Amino acid sequence: MALELDYKRGFSAQDLLRGTETEIRRIEGDTNDIPTVISLLSTCFYAVEDGDSYIAVGNSTDQIDLWRNGTQTCTVTYPDIRKRFLSIWLSDDSRFTSLSRKLRGL
């Protein structure tokens, strides 16, 4: 499973990480291990500009690889990380449900 995001405007690495944390908390609530998940993801994000892309590849339930503009930025191994990270865009609880449905082919 993989998801590619193409950016149409710039974001700092901190903005990407903060947005990721906000969305995981919104979907899951305040689970005790969110700080651990965010810490693991903190090495993955770099600033993006218009035209940049990130690809998240879910190799298994417990592992994702992130690639920025064709260069791998990290591998994160943590229980259920694929679902937790990709749910930001692909779950029924996504902030943009119509986009989520399109991405899932529904």
C-alpha positions as CSV (number, residue, x, y, z in Angstrom):
1,M,0.0,0.0,0.0
2,A,1.3,3.4,-0.9
3,L,0.0,7.0,-0.9
4,E,1.6,9.9,-2.8
5,L,1.0,13.5,-1.8
6,D,1.9,16.2,-4.2
7,Y,2.2,19.6,-2.6
8,K,0.9,22.8,-4.2
9,R,2.3,25.1,-1.5
10,G,5.2,25.2,1.0
11,F,5.2,23.8,4.5
12,S,8.1,23.6,7.0
13,A,9.1,20.3,8.4
14,Q,7.7,21.4,11.8
15,D,4.3,22.3,10.1
16,L,4.1,18.8,8.6
17,L,4.9,17.1,11.9
18,R,2.5,19.3,13.8
19,G,-0.3,18.6,11.3
20,T,0.4,14.9,11.5
21,E,0.1,15.0,15.2
22,T,-3.1,17.1,15.1
23,E,-4.7,14.7,12.7
24,I,-3.7,11.5,14.6
25,R,-5.0,13.0,17.8
26,R,-8.3,14.1,16.1
27,I,-8.8,10.6,14.7
28,E,-7.6,8.5,17.7
29,G,-8.1,10.8,20.7
30,D,-5.3,11.4,23.1
31,T,-3.7,7.9,23.3
32,N,-0.7,7.5,25.6
33,D,1.8,6.6,22.8
34,I,1.2,9.5,20.5
35,P,4.4,11.3,21.7
36,T,6.3,8.2,20.8
37,V,4.8,7.9,17.4
38,I,5.5,11.6,16.7
39,S,9.0,11.3,17.9
40,L,9.6,8.4,15.5
41,L,8.1,10.4,12.6
42,S,10.1,13.6,13.5
43,T,13.1,12.3,11.5
44,C,10.9,11.8,8.4
45,F,9.8,15.2,7.4
46,Y,11.6,17.9,5.5
47,A,10.2,21.2,4.3
48,V,8.3,21.1,1.1
49,E,7.6,23.6,-1.6
50,D,5.1,23.8,-4.5
51,G,5.9,20.7,-6.7
52,D,7.4,18.5,-4.0
53,S,6.0,15.2,-3.1
54,Y,6.0,12.6,-0.3
55,I,5.2,9.0,-0.8
56,A,4.2,6.8,2.2
57,V,4.7,3.1,1.6
58,G,3.1,0.7,4.0
59,N,5.3,-2.3,3.8
60,S,3.5,-4.1,6.6
61,T,1.0,-3.3,9.4
62,D,3.9,-2.2,11.6
63,Q,6.2,-0.4,9.1
64,I,6.1,2.6,6.8
65,D,8.7,4.1,4.6
66,L,8.5,7.8,3.7
67,W,10.1,9.2,0.5
68,R,10.4,12.9,-0.4
69,N,11.0,13.7,-4.1
70,G,12.2,10.2,-4.7
71,T,14.7,10.0,-1.8
72,Q,13.8,7.9,1.2
73,T,13.7,10.0,4.4
74,C,12.9,7.2,6.9
75,T,11.6,3.9,7.9
76,V,9.3,3.8,10.9
77,T,8.6,0.5,12.6
78,Y,5.9,0.7,15.4
79,P,2.8,-1.4,16.1
80,D,0.0,-0.5,13.7
81,I,1.9,2.5,12.2
82,R,0.6,2.0,8.7
83,K,-3.0,2.4,9.7
84,R,-2.3,5.2,12.1
85,F,-0.4,7.3,9.6
86,L,-2.4,6.5,6.5
87,S,-5.7,7.0,8.2
88,I,-5.0,10.7,8.1
89,W,-5.9,10.6,4.4
90,L,-7.6,7.2,3.9
91,S,-10.0,6.6,6.8
92,D,-13.7,7.4,7.0
93,D,-12.6,9.7,9.8
94,S,-10.3,11.7,7.5
95,R,-10.8,15.5,7.6
96,F,-11.7,15.4,3.9
97,T,-14.0,12.4,3.6
98,S,-14.9,12.9,-0.1
99,L,-11.2,13.0,-1.0
100,S,-10.6,9.9,1.2
101,R,-13.3,8.0,-0.6
102,K,-11.8,9.0,-4.0
103,L,-8.3,7.9,-2.9
104,R,-9.8,4.5,-1.9
105,G,-11.7,4.2,-5.2
106,L,-15.2,4.6,-3.7
